[in-house]
Amino acid sequence: MDEFEKRPLLIYDGECEFCVKWAHKFKVMAGKYITFIPLQNLPVNYEYATRAACLKSVQYIDIDNRISKGAEAVFQLFHTANKGSFLLTCYKRIPIFRFLMEYVYSLVARNRHLFS
């Protein structure tokens, strides 16, 4: 568990082809800043994210154990990797942007089998 405490953590569904493909792409971009781990490799007693939450959307846990999910998690990833921090700013400051991004994320998440 020590490696989880050194960097932010991105948890994704390791049994979803779409999720694995995008986790790999994100890891290439941000792997030196963020620890990527499939849900299936988490310890059973991991307290910061439930299995149900991780199956529903990607979970980003920062070094202060603040949890972001869905589109916000993706924008946190970009911000941490110094790639497109403006997206996180837009997400936090523009309600319609936040609504639209979460809507698009939920559409993709519900239909991820179609994108694999």
DSSP file (Angstrom, degrees, kcal/mol; ACC not computed):
  #  RESIDUE AA STRUCTURE BP1 BP2  ACC     N-H-->O    O-->H-N    N-H-->O    O-->H-N    TCO  KAPPA ALPHA  PHI   PSI    X-CA   Y-CA   Z-CA
    1    1 A M    >>        0   0    0      0, 0.0     3,-1.1     0, 0.0     4,-0.8   0.000 360.0 360.0 360.0 -16.0    0.0    0.0    0.0
    2    2 A D  H >>  +     0   0    0      1,-0.3     3,-1.1     2,-0.2     4,-0.7   0.875 360.0  57.4 -58.5 -38.6    3.0    2.4    0.4
    3    3 A E  H 3> S+     0   0    0      1,-0.3     4,-0.8     2,-0.2     3,-0.5   0.786  99.3  61.1 -65.8 -23.7    3.1    3.1   -3.3
    4    4 A F  H <4 S+     0   0    0     -3,-1.1    -1,-0.3     1,-0.2    -2,-0.2   0.788 101.8  53.2 -69.2 -26.6   -0.5    4.3   -3.2
    5    5 A E  H << S+     0   0    0     -3,-1.1    -1,-0.2    -4,-0.8    -2,-0.2   0.642 100.0  60.7 -85.5 -15.0    0.5    7.0   -0.7
    6    6 A K  H  < S+     0   0    0     -4,-0.7    -1,-0.2    -3,-0.5    -2,-0.2   0.806 114.6  13.8 -83.4 -30.5    3.3    8.6   -2.8
    7    7 A R  S  < S-     0   0    0     -4,-0.8    27,-0.2    -3,-0.1    -1,-0.1  -0.910  92.5 -80.4-139.1 162.7    1.2    9.6   -5.8
    8    8 A P        -     0   0    0      0, 0.0    27,-3.0     0, 0.0     2,-0.4  -0.261  48.2-133.7 -59.0 158.8   -2.4   10.0   -6.8
    9    9 A L  E     -aB  35  61A   0     52,-2.7    52,-3.0    25,-0.2     2,-0.5  -0.960  13.8-161.5-123.2 133.4   -4.1    6.8   -7.7
   10   10 A L  E     -aB  36  60A   0     25,-3.0    27,-2.5    -2,-0.4     2,-0.5  -0.970  11.6-164.4-114.2 120.0   -6.4    6.1  -10.7
   11   11 A I  E     +aB  37  59A   0     48,-3.1    48,-2.2    -2,-0.5     2,-0.3  -0.892  15.3 167.4-106.9 130.6   -8.6    3.0  -10.3
   12   12 A Y  E     -a   38   0A   0     25,-1.5    27,-3.5    -2,-0.5     2,-0.8  -0.884  45.3 -88.3-136.6 166.2  -10.2    1.5  -13.3
   13   13 A D    >   -     0   0    0     -2,-0.3     3,-1.3    25,-0.2     7,-0.2  -0.687  32.4-165.9 -80.2 109.2  -12.1   -1.7  -14.3
   14   14 A G  T 3  S+     0   0    0     -2,-0.8    -1,-0.2     1,-0.3    -3,-0.0   0.492  84.6  60.1 -75.9  -3.4   -9.4   -4.2  -15.4
   15   15 A E  T 3  S+     0   0    0      5,-0.0     2,-0.6     4,-0.0    -1,-0.3   0.329  86.7  87.7-103.0   5.3  -11.9   -6.5  -16.9
   16   16 A C    <>  -     0   0    0     -3,-1.3     4,-2.8     1,-0.2     5,-0.2  -0.923  65.6-154.4-107.6 117.5  -13.2   -3.9  -19.3
   17   17 A E  H  > S+     0   0    0     -2,-0.6     4,-2.6     1,-0.2     5,-0.2   0.907  97.0  50.3 -57.5 -44.1  -11.3   -3.7  -22.6
   18   18 A F  H  > S+     0   0    0      1,-0.2     4,-2.2     2,-0.2    -1,-0.2   0.923 112.5  46.9 -59.6 -46.0  -12.3   -0.1  -23.2
   19   19 A C  H  > S+     0   0    0      2,-0.2     4,-2.6     1,-0.2    -2,-0.2   0.904 112.6  48.9 -64.5 -43.2  -11.1    0.8  -19.7
   20   20 A V  H  X S+     0   0    0     -4,-2.8     4,-2.3    -7,-0.2    -1,-0.2   0.912 110.4  51.7 -63.8 -42.9   -7.8   -1.1  -20.0
   21   21 A K  H  X S+     0   0    0     -4,-2.6     4,-1.9    -5,-0.2    -2,-0.2   0.933 114.9  41.1 -60.0 -47.3   -7.1    0.5  -23.4
   22   22 A W  H  X S+     0   0    0     -4,-2.2     4,-2.8     2,-0.2     5,-0.2   0.854 111.2  55.9 -73.0 -34.3   -7.7    4.1  -22.0
   23   23 A A  H  X S+     0   0    0     -4,-2.6     4,-2.4    -5,-0.2    -1,-0.2   0.908 108.4  49.7 -61.9 -39.9   -5.8    3.4  -18.8
   24   24 A H  H  X S+     0   0    0     -4,-2.3     4,-2.1     2,-0.2    -2,-0.2   0.931 111.5  47.9 -63.7 -45.1   -2.8    2.3  -20.9
   25   25 A K  H  X S+     0   0    0     -4,-1.9     4,-1.5     1,-0.2    -2,-0.2   0.921 114.2  46.5 -61.7 -43.8   -3.0    5.5  -23.0
   26   26 A F  H  X S+     0   0    0     -4,-2.8     4,-3.3     1,-0.2     5,-0.2   0.871 109.0  55.5 -66.3 -35.8   -3.3    7.6  -19.9
   27   27 A K  H  X S+     0   0    0     -4,-2.4     4,-2.4     2,-0.2    -1,-0.2   0.886 104.6  52.9 -65.4 -38.0   -0.5    5.8  -18.2
   28   28 A V  H  < S+     0   0    0     -4,-2.1    -1,-0.2     1,-0.2    -2,-0.2   0.908 117.9  38.5 -60.0 -41.1    1.8    6.6  -21.2
   29   29 A M  H  < S+     0   0    0     -4,-1.5    -2,-0.2    -5,-0.2    -1,-0.2   0.877 136.9  13.8 -76.5 -39.8    0.9   10.2  -20.7
   30   30 A A  H >X S+     0   0    0     -4,-3.3     3,-2.1    -5,-0.1     4,-1.8   0.252  82.9 117.8-127.6  11.2    0.8   10.5  -16.9
   31   31 A G  T 3< S+     0   0    0     -4,-2.4    -3,-0.1     1,-0.3    -1,-0.1   0.726  76.1  56.5 -59.8 -24.9    2.5    7.3  -15.5
   32   32 A K  T 34 S+     0   0    0     -5,-0.2    -1,-0.3     1,-0.2     3,-0.1   0.636 116.3  36.7 -82.0 -10.6    5.3    9.2  -13.8
   33   33 A Y  T <4 S+     0   0    0     -3,-2.1     2,-0.4     1,-0.2    -2,-0.2   0.674 118.8  41.6-106.6 -24.9    2.8   11.3  -11.8
   34   34 A I     <  -     0   0    0     -4,-1.8     2,-0.5   -27,-0.2   -25,-0.2  -0.955  69.3-131.3-133.1 141.5    0.0    8.8  -11.1
   35   35 A T  E     -a    9   0A   0    -27,-3.0   -25,-3.0    -2,-0.4     2,-0.5  -0.835  24.9-156.1 -90.6 126.5   -0.3    5.2  -10.0
   36   36 A F  E     +a   10   0A   0     -2,-0.5   -25,-0.2   -27,-0.2   -27,-0.0  -0.879  18.9 168.7-104.3 132.5   -2.7    3.2  -12.2
   37   37 A I  E     -a   11   0A   0    -27,-2.5   -25,-1.5    -2,-0.5     2,-0.1  -0.984  32.6-122.8-146.7 133.0   -4.3    0.1  -10.8
   38   38 A P  E >   -a   12   0A   0      0, 0.0     3,-2.1     0, 0.0     4,-0.4  -0.467  28.3-120.3 -69.6 146.3   -7.1   -2.1  -11.9
   39   39 A L  G >  S+     0   0    0    -27,-3.5     3,-1.7     1,-0.3   -26,-0.1   0.858 112.6  63.3 -49.9 -39.8  -10.0   -2.5   -9.4
   40   40 A Q  G 3  S+     0   0    0    -28,-0.3    -1,-0.3     1,-0.3   -27,-0.1   0.664 100.1  53.2 -66.9 -16.1   -9.3   -6.2   -9.4
   41   41 A N  G <  S+     0   0    0     -3,-2.1    -1,-0.3     2,-0.1    -2,-0.2   0.422  83.8 109.7 -98.1   0.0   -5.8   -5.7   -7.9
   42   42 A L  S <  S-     0   0    0     -3,-1.7     2,-0.0    -4,-0.4    -3,-0.0  -0.483  81.1-101.5 -73.0 144.9   -7.0   -3.5   -5.0
   43   43 A P    >   -     0   0    0      0, 0.0     3,-1.9     0, 0.0    -1,-0.1  -0.374  30.7-118.6 -60.6 146.4   -6.8   -5.1   -1.6
   44   44 A V  T 3  S+     0   0    0      1,-0.3    -2,-0.1    -3,-0.1    -3,-0.0   0.844 113.6  49.3 -57.0 -36.0  -10.1   -6.3   -0.4
   45   45 A N  T 3  S+     0   0    0      2,-0.0    -1,-0.3     0, 0.0     2,-0.3   0.171  74.0 143.4 -93.5  19.0  -10.1   -3.9    2.6
   46   46 A Y    <   -     0   0    0     -3,-1.9     3,-0.3     1,-0.2    -4,-0.0  -0.446  34.1-163.1 -62.7 123.1   -9.2   -0.8    0.5
   47   47 A E        +     0   0    0     -2,-0.3    -1,-0.2     1,-0.2     3,-0.1   0.569  69.2  65.6 -91.8 -10.4  -11.2    1.9    2.3
   48   48 A Y  S    S+     0   0    0      1,-0.2     2,-0.4    18,-0.0    -1,-0.2   0.695 105.6  25.6 -93.4 -17.8  -11.3    4.8   -0.2
   49   49 A A  S    S-     0   0    0     -3,-0.3    -1,-0.2    10,-0.0     2,-0.1  -0.983  71.2-135.6-147.6 132.9  -13.3    3.4   -3.1
   50   50 A T     >  -     0   0    0     -2,-0.4     4,-2.2     1,-0.1     5,-0.2  -0.477  25.2-118.1 -83.3 158.0  -15.9    0.7   -3.2
   51   51 A R  H  > S+     0   0    0      1,-0.2     4,-2.0     2,-0.2     5,-0.2   0.910 115.9  53.7 -59.2 -42.9  -16.0   -2.0   -5.8
   52   52 A A  H  > S+     0   0    0      1,-0.2     4,-1.4     2,-0.2    -1,-0.2   0.908 108.5  48.5 -60.8 -43.0  -19.5   -0.7   -7.0
   53   53 A A  H  > S+     0   0    0      1,-0.2     4,-2.2     2,-0.2    -1,-0.2   0.901 111.4  50.3 -63.9 -40.5  -18.2    2.8   -7.4
   54   54 A C  H  < S+     0   0    0     -4,-2.2    -1,-0.2     1,-0.2   -41,-0.2   0.813 108.9  51.4 -69.7 -30.3  -15.1    1.6   -9.4
   55   55 A L  H  < S+     0   0    0     -4,-2.0    -1,-0.2    -5,-0.2    -2,-0.2   0.782 111.7  48.5 -74.6 -26.6  -17.3   -0.5  -11.7
   56   56 A K  H  < S-     0   0    0     -4,-1.4     2,-0.3     1,-0.3    -2,-0.2   0.884 128.1 -13.6 -80.4 -40.9  -19.5    2.5  -12.4
   57   57 A S  S  < S-     0   0    0     -4,-2.2    -1,-0.3    -5,-0.1   -46,-0.0  -0.991  78.2 -81.7-159.0 159.7  -16.7    5.0  -13.1
   58   58 A V        -     0   0    0     -2,-0.3    12,-1.5    -3,-0.1     2,-0.4  -0.339  43.9-144.4 -62.3 145.9  -13.0    5.6  -12.9
   59   59 A Q  E     -BC  11  69A   0    -48,-2.2   -48,-3.1    10,-0.2     2,-0.5  -0.970  11.3-165.7-120.9 129.1  -11.9    6.8   -9.5
   60   60 A Y  E     -BC  10  68A   0      8,-3.1     8,-2.8    -2,-0.4     2,-0.6  -0.966   5.7-171.1-113.6 122.7   -9.0    9.3   -8.9
   61   61 A I  E     -BC   9  67A   0    -52,-3.0   -52,-2.7    -2,-0.5     6,-0.2  -0.956  11.2-151.2-118.7 115.9   -7.7    9.5   -5.4
   62   62 A D    >   -     0   0    0      4,-2.3     3,-2.3    -2,-0.6   -55,-0.1  -0.160  36.7 -91.4 -80.4 178.8   -5.3   12.3   -4.7
   63   63 A I  T 3  S+     0   0    0      1,-0.3    -1,-0.1     2,-0.1   -56,-0.0   0.657 128.8  54.8 -69.0 -13.7   -2.5   12.3   -2.0
   64   64 A D  T 3  S-     0   0    0      2,-0.1    -1,-0.3     0, 0.0     3,-0.1   0.245 120.4-110.3 -97.6  11.7   -4.9   13.8    0.5
   65   65 A N    <   +     0   0    0     -3,-2.3     2,-0.4     1,-0.3    -2,-0.1   0.685  65.7 153.1  66.9  21.9   -7.4   10.9   -0.2
   66   66 A R        -     0   0    0      1,-0.0    -4,-2.3     2,-0.0     2,-0.5  -0.700  36.3-141.1 -78.8 131.3   -9.9   13.2   -1.9
   67   67 A I  E     -C   61   0A   0     -2,-0.4     2,-0.3    -6,-0.2    -6,-0.2  -0.823  21.7-179.8-103.5 130.8  -11.9   11.2   -4.4
   68   68 A S  E     -C   60   0A   0     -8,-2.8    -8,-3.1    -2,-0.5     2,-0.3  -0.931   9.8-170.6-119.1 149.5  -12.9   12.3   -7.8
   69   69 A K  E >>  -C   59   0A   0     -2,-0.3     3,-1.0   -10,-0.2     4,-0.6  -0.919  43.9  -3.1-136.7 163.3  -14.9   10.1  -10.2
   70   70 A G  H 3> S-     0   0    0    -12,-1.5     4,-1.6    -2,-0.3     3,-0.4  -0.254 126.3  -5.9  62.2-139.0  -16.1   10.1  -13.8
   71   71 A A  H 3> S+     0   0    0      1,-0.2     4,-2.5     2,-0.2    -1,-0.2   0.875 135.0  57.4 -59.8 -39.2  -15.2   13.2  -15.9
   72   72 A E  H <> S+     0   0    0     -3,-1.0     4,-2.4     1,-0.2    -1,-0.2   0.902 104.2  52.9 -59.6 -39.8  -13.8   15.0  -12.9
   73   73 A A  H  X S+     0   0    0     -4,-0.6     4,-2.1    -3,-0.4    -1,-0.2   0.904 108.9  49.3 -61.4 -41.8  -11.3   12.1  -12.4
   74   74 A V  H  X S+     0   0    0     -4,-1.6     4,-2.2     1,-0.2    -1,-0.2   0.922 112.1  47.6 -64.5 -43.5  -10.2   12.3  -16.0
   75   75 A F  H  X S+     0   0    0     -4,-2.5     4,-2.3     1,-0.2    13,-0.3   0.848 109.4  53.7 -68.2 -32.9   -9.7   16.1  -15.7
   76   76 A Q  H  X S+     0   0    0     -4,-2.4     4,-2.8    -5,-0.2    -1,-0.2   0.899 107.3  52.6 -63.1 -40.5   -7.8   15.6  -12.4
   77   77 A L  H  X S+     0   0    0     -4,-2.1     4,-2.1     2,-0.2    -2,-0.2   0.945 110.0  46.9 -59.7 -49.6   -5.5   13.2  -14.2
   78   78 A F  H  <>S+     0   0    0     -4,-2.2     5,-3.1     1,-0.2     7,-0.2   0.913 113.0  50.0 -59.1 -43.1   -4.8   15.8  -17.0
   79   79 A H  H ><5S+     0   0    0     -4,-2.3     3,-1.5     5,-0.2    -2,-0.2   0.931 110.4  48.7 -62.1 -47.0   -4.2   18.4  -14.4
   80   80 A T  H 3<5S+     0   0    0     -4,-2.8    -1,-0.2     1,-0.3    -2,-0.2   0.852 112.0  49.5 -62.3 -35.1   -1.8   16.3  -12.4
   81   81 A A  T 3<5S-     0   0    0     -4,-2.1    -1,-0.3    -5,-0.2    -2,-0.2   0.367 114.5-117.5 -85.3   5.3    0.1   15.3  -15.6
   82   82 A N  T < 5S+     0   0    0     -3,-1.5     2,-0.5     1,-0.2    -3,-0.2   0.867  76.9 124.9  59.3  37.9    0.4   19.0  -16.6
   83   83 A K  S   <S-     0   0    0     -5,-3.1    -2,-0.2    -6,-0.2    -1,-0.2  -0.928  81.8 -15.6-128.0 104.3   -1.7   18.4  -19.7
   84   84 A G    >>  +     0   0    0     -2,-0.5     3,-1.7    -3,-0.1     4,-0.6   0.914  66.3 166.3  73.6  43.3   -4.8   20.5  -20.1
   85   85 A S  H >> S+     0   0    0      1,-0.3     4,-1.8    -7,-0.2     3,-0.5   0.777  70.7  73.1 -59.8 -25.0   -5.2   21.9  -16.6
   86   86 A F  H 3> S+     0   0    0      1,-0.2     4,-2.8     2,-0.2    -1,-0.3   0.807  87.5  62.7 -60.4 -28.5   -7.7   24.3  -18.2
   87   87 A L  H <> S+     0   0    0     -3,-1.7     4,-2.6     2,-0.2    -1,-0.2   0.910 103.6  46.8 -63.9 -41.3  -10.2   21.5  -18.5
   88   88 A L  H <X S+     0   0    0     -4,-0.6     4,-2.4    -3,-0.5    -1,-0.2   0.899 111.6  51.9 -66.6 -39.3  -10.3   21.0  -14.7
   89   89 A T  H  X S+     0   0    0     -4,-1.8     4,-2.1     2,-0.2     5,-0.2   0.933 111.6  46.4 -61.0 -46.2  -10.7   24.8  -14.3
   90   90 A C  H  X S+     0   0    0     -4,-2.8     4,-2.5     1,-0.2     8,-0.3   0.917 111.3  52.8 -61.2 -43.3  -13.6   24.7  -16.7
   91   91 A Y  H  < S+     0   0    0     -4,-2.6     7,-0.2     1,-0.2    -2,-0.2   0.907 115.1  40.5 -58.8 -43.3  -15.1   21.7  -15.0
   92   92 A K  H  < S+     0   0    0     -4,-2.4    -1,-0.2     1,-0.2    -2,-0.2   0.795 124.9  34.1 -78.2 -28.5  -15.0   23.4  -11.6
   93   93 A R  H  < S+     0   0    0     -4,-2.1    -2,-0.2    -5,-0.2    -3,-0.2   0.639 108.1  61.0-106.2 -15.9  -16.1   26.9  -12.7
   94   94 A I     X  -     0   0    0     -4,-2.5     4,-2.3    -5,-0.2     3,-0.5  -0.881  60.4-165.3-119.4 101.1  -18.6   26.4  -15.5
   95   95 A P  H  > S+     0   0    0      0, 0.0     4,-2.8     0, 0.0     5,-0.2   0.855  89.0  51.6 -55.1 -40.8  -21.6   24.5  -14.4
   96   96 A I  H  > S+     0   0    0      2,-0.2     4,-2.6     1,-0.2     5,-0.2   0.879 109.8  50.6 -66.9 -35.4  -22.9   23.7  -17.9
   97   97 A F  H  > S+     0   0    0     -3,-0.5     4,-2.8    -7,-0.2     5,-0.2   0.938 111.7  47.9 -63.1 -46.9  -19.4   22.4  -18.9
   98   98 A R  H  X S+     0   0    0     -4,-2.3     4,-2.4    -8,-0.3     5,-0.2   0.932 112.9  48.3 -59.8 -47.0  -19.4   20.1  -15.8
   99   99 A F  H  X S+     0   0    0     -4,-2.8     4,-2.2    -5,-0.2    -2,-0.2   0.935 113.9  46.0 -59.3 -48.5  -23.0   18.9  -16.6
  100  100 A L  H  X S+     0   0    0     -4,-2.6     4,-2.7     1,-0.2     5,-0.2   0.905 112.7  49.4 -64.1 -42.3  -22.2   18.2  -20.2
  101  101 A M  H  X S+     0   0    0     -4,-2.8     4,-2.6     1,-0.2    -1,-0.2   0.902 112.7  46.9 -66.5 -40.2  -18.9   16.4  -19.5
  102  102 A E  H  X S+     0   0    0     -4,-2.4     4,-2.6    -5,-0.2    -1,-0.2   0.876 112.2  51.8 -67.6 -36.1  -20.5   14.2  -16.8
  103  103 A Y  H  X S+     0   0    0     -4,-2.2     4,-2.2    -5,-0.2    -2,-0.2   0.945 112.3  44.6 -63.9 -48.0  -23.4   13.4  -19.2
  104  104 A V  H  X S+     0   0    0     -4,-2.7     4,-2.4     1,-0.2     5,-0.2   0.924 113.4  51.7 -62.0 -44.2  -21.0   12.4  -22.0
  105  105 A Y  H  X S+     0   0    0     -4,-2.6     4,-3.1     1,-0.2    -2,-0.2   0.927 109.9  48.9 -58.4 -45.1  -18.9   10.4  -19.5
  106  106 A S  H  X S+     0   0    0     -4,-2.6     4,-2.4     2,-0.2    -1,-0.2   0.880 109.6  52.2 -65.7 -36.9  -22.0    8.6  -18.3
  107  107 A L  H  X S+     0   0    0     -4,-2.2     4,-1.2     2,-0.2    -1,-0.2   0.943 114.0  42.8 -61.1 -47.4  -23.1    7.8  -21.9
  108  108 A V  H  < S+     0   0    0     -4,-2.4     3,-0.4     1,-0.2    -2,-0.2   0.929 113.8  51.8 -65.0 -44.9  -19.7    6.3  -22.7
  109  109 A A  H >< S+     0   0    0     -4,-3.1     3,-0.9     1,-0.2    -2,-0.2   0.896 110.3  48.1 -60.7 -41.4  -19.5    4.4  -19.3
  110  110 A R  H 3< S+     0   0    0     -4,-2.4    -1,-0.2     1,-0.2    -2,-0.2   0.755 123.0  34.1 -70.5 -23.0  -22.9    2.8  -19.8
  111  111 A N  T >X S+     0   0    0     -4,-1.2     3,-1.9    -3,-0.4     4,-0.6   0.042  75.9 125.4-119.6  25.0  -22.0    1.8  -23.4
  112  112 A R  H X>  +     0   0    0     -3,-0.9     3,-0.8     1,-0.3     4,-0.6   0.778  66.9  66.7 -60.6 -27.2  -18.3    1.1  -23.0
  113  113 A H  H 34 S+     0   0    0      1,-0.2     3,-0.4     2,-0.2    -1,-0.3   0.804  97.4  55.5 -62.7 -27.3  -18.8   -2.4  -24.4
  114  114 A L  H <4 S+     0   0    0     -3,-1.9    -1,-0.2     1,-0.2    -2,-0.2   0.751 107.4  48.9 -74.5 -23.7  -19.7   -0.8  -27.7
  115  115 A F  H <<        0   0    0     -3,-0.8    -1,-0.2    -4,-0.6    -2,-0.2   0.475 360.0 360.0 -95.1  -3.9  -16.4    1.1  -27.8
  116  116 A S     <        0   0    0     -4,-0.6    -1,-0.2    -3,-0.4    -2,-0.1   0.482 360.0 360.0 -75.2 360.0  -14.1   -1.8  -27.0
